[in-house]
Amino acid sequence: MLPLVRSLLRHKVRTALTVLGVAIAIFTLLVLGALTEYLHGMVDDTKQYVAGRVHVVTKTSKEGVNPAIRDETVARIRAVPGVASVQPQLVLLLDGYDLEKHPLTFLTPVPLVEGLDPETLPHLSRALVKEEGRWLARGDAFHAMVSRRIATKRNLRVGGTVTIRHREYDLVGIYHVPDLPIVPDAIVTYDRLREDYQKPAREQLRDLLAEVLPRGFDLDAMAATFVGKLESSASNWTVLTVEGTDPDAVADAIRRAAPEVAVVAPRELVTEVEKALRLLTLIMFSVGAVSSLVAALLIINTMVMAILERQKEIGIKVAVGASSGQIVREFLLESALIGVVGAVIGTSVGLASIAAVNPWIRSQLDTGETIFLVTPRLVGLVFAFAIGLGTAAGAYPAFRAARLDPVRTLREL
C-alpha cells in the first residue's frame, strides 16, 4: 500500500485534482441516489397506502353531460363481491384556503384533512397504523386524529386540542402514515367535515333564495336540502375491499356493474407514480453519467501521465523479471486507490451535506419529511461504483504500461 501511495504523491497537485474530480462525481451520485431511494420508497409507500382502495369518480359523457353518482349507482357498487364498504370521499385543506398565505396552494404540498366514517377505519389498517390514543368512534363530533409527522411539527399530543379549518378539535389519536404529500394529516368524522364544507354554500344559497322568494319559506331547510343533494351526488367515493381480495379485480367488477362512473384501481395509481419515477430516474442517471465520465477521464489522464513519467522505472522492472500481469496490477491498484480515496471524500461530504440539509427541508415542508434518503445499500453501491470506476479507468493505462518494450525504453532514456 505504501509504495502505491508514494507513487501517487510524486505529483501531489495532479493527484489531488484527480481525487477531487472523483469526489465530486461520487458526491453527485450519492445525492442523486439518496433522492432516488426516497422516490423508490415513495412508490412502495404508495402501493401500501392504496392497497385495498378503489376510487370511484363522476364521468362526463361524450355529450358533455355529467350524470354524477346517484344512490342507485352506489347501491350497485355495494353489491359487488369483495366490496367491504363504500363512502363518499371528502378531503379538504387542513388549515383552510388562504390565498394570501399560500398563493400556490394547489402546486405546493399542504396538510390535508379527510372526513371518514369511523366504522371504515378498521379497514384502513394497511395504510394507517394507530400509534397513540384511539380511533374515532361513532358519535364523535369535534374529535380528531392526526398523523405523527404533523403532531411532531406542531407539538400536538393526545388529550390536547388541534385546530382544523379554524375550529378546535379534541385530539384523541395519533397515527402513522407513509411519507406521501397526498396522504391526509388529520381525520375527522365525515359528517363533521361535510358540515363545514357545505356551510358556505348553504349560506350563499339561503341569501339568494331570500331575494327571490316571499317570506314564509324555511330557507335554511331548502338551502340545506339542495346543497346536500348536490354535494352527495357529485362526490367522489372510496371503495374499501375485503381483506384478501384483489382490489384490481374488484375495480374491474365495479366497472361492469356501474359503467357510468370512472373507476381508478390501485394498479393505475401505482403505474402513474412509477412513470414519474422512471422519468426522474432517467434525468438523474444522465447527470450521474456525465459526472462519472468526467471523473474517468481525469483518472485516465493521471495514469497516462504517470506511465509517461515512469517509463524508465517500468523498463527496469520488466528487465529484472516483472511480468506484464504485475505491471497491470500495480497501475490498476493505483487507479483503484484514487477511486477509493475519492469515494471516501465524496461520500463523507455527501452524508454531511444531507444530514445538514434534511432538517432545513423538514422545517420548510408543511407535509412530508424530506426528499433525501440515505440507506446502507446506497452507500455500498456508491463505494463499489467508485472502485469499479477507478479500476476501469485505469485499465487502458495499465495495459499500455505492460506493453512497453523494456529494451527500447531503457535505450531511449
ABEGO torsion letter per residue (X at the ends): XAAAAAAAAABAAAAAAAAAAAAAAAAAAAAAAAAAAAAAAAAAAAAAAABGBBBBBBBBBAAGBBAEBBAAAAAAAAABBGBABBBBBBBBBAAEBBAAABAAAAABBBBBBBBBBAAAAAAAAAABBBABEBBBBBGBBBBBBBBAAAAAAAGBBBGBBBBBGGBBBBBABBBBBBBBAABBABBBBAAAAAAAAAAAAAAAAAAAAAAABBBGBBAAAAAAAAAAAAAAAABBBBBBBBBGBBAAAAAAAAAAABAABBBBBAAAAAAAAAAAAAAAAAAAAAAAAAAAAAAAAAAAAAAAAAAAAAAAAAAAAAAAGBBAAAAAAAAAAAAAAAAAAAAAAAAAAAAAAAAAAAAAAAAABABEABABBBBAAAAAAAAAAAAAAAAAAAAAAAAAAAABBAAAAAAAX
